[in-house]
Amino acid sequence: MADIEASVRDLVNRDRDCTEKALAQMDLRQKINLLIGEWKAAGGGDVLPDVRDRVRLRR
């Protein structure tokens, strides 16, 4: 997903059409939200990591 976000940013910065990539990004976000909903319905209750947590883990 980060690759698609970077691609959209690059296309916008170069004043290019990013419709296809932006729609793909929205589709991925929708799928992630669905997976999180299913996880919670199955009893998942842990706090999920966000971007800041992931960056801290890389260091």
C-alpha positions, 0 to 999 in steps of 0.5 A: 500500500505504501508503494501505491501511496508513493506512486499517487504522490509522485503523479500528483507532484508531476501534475499527471492523472492519478485516477487509476492509482488512487482508485487502487489505493482506496480499494486497498483501504476498503479491503483493510477496513473489511479485514479489521472488521472481521478480525474484531468480530472474531474477538480481536481486541489488540491495539493495531500498530499504526505508521509511527509504530512501524517506523519505530520498529525499523530503527 
